[in-house]
Amino acid sequence: MTSSTPPIRPTYILADETTVRVPRDPSLLAQAERIAEGYHQCQAAEASQWLKQGLAHLRKGQYIPALALLQQALQSYRNLGDKQRQAKVLLTLASLYYRVADYLWAADYGRQCLRIARELEDDTLIQQTLGHLGNSYRHLGNLQRALEYMGQSLNLAKKMGDRPSEMRSLNNLAMIYRAKGLTRQAATLYEASLMMATTLGDRSTKLQIFQNLGNTYLTLREYPQAISCYERFLTVSDGGEKAGEGAVDNRTTRRVLTQLTLASIAMGDHNRAIVHLQHHLSIACALGDTRGAAALMDDLKTSYMALSEARVVAIHPDFPSI
């Protein structure tokens, strides 16, 4: 009969030998810490290099390589737990997507950046990101959300006493109001932003506001104010170029001259229209734009005829119109 009791097997006890002891040598622990620190520094250096290279490509308008390098830098900073630099890269990625008009991704990266900026309690970064989100949602057509973000951006800029950021927020807020059809309110905000730009001596912002404010007054059919803005644009543009601050893009100047002509004709100021048409014609000829030059010559002919008729009517009020 077989016993149900299992056989007794010998128990082996692991001896306290030196091969299984945990090393307690402080020099080994210090060495391990140095290795870990070296790895951390190496990873940080790589991330920094990727960020620099990505920014260099971005400045040159090379968006595909910039995107790849910035994504690598972002992942490394996430692995390192460096939230400050994560936020910087996220805002840069948001700006990249904004430049290429991919506003959904621009808003997505902006929201990620805003979360981290609020964790860090970095008011400057929060304010910049709020402004970016306001602009992104304006392009997406979500004007209410754009208004909320840009309003927060403006309030934070005021709280920090950051005048340049306050000026930019006012200008961007005016764009949102204009998109909502609140044209009069937009004009008021543009005027406030223009006052600050003048005080700060910010030429590029002044040029942008002159153009936007001129367009706003043109929509309101307030032609003298529109003409004043457009002509001040040309004056500041020309003055900056002479001072070596860089020429304004020809396309922008031509758009302003076109709007100036429309406003001048709407006021019946044909002399002024002719002056600006001649200026526009000289640019078209210099650029070799024969089609545009031909159209401008036709407009000049029409303006000269209208001017002649106006002069005849002024001398002989009872003379029939041509």
Secondary structure as UniProt FT lines:
FT   HELIX           18..20
FT   HELIX           26..59
FT   TURN            60..61
FT   HELIX           63..80
FT   HELIX           83..99
FT   TURN            100..101
FT   HELIX           103..120
FT   HELIX           123..140
FT   HELIX           143..160
FT   HELIX           163..179
FT   TURN            180..181
FT   HELIX           183..200
FT   HELIX           203..219
FT   TURN            220..221
FT   HELIX           223..242
FT   TURN            243..244
FT   HELIX           250..267
FT   HELIX           270..286
FT   TURN            287..288
FT   HELIX           290..315
FT   TURN            317..318
//
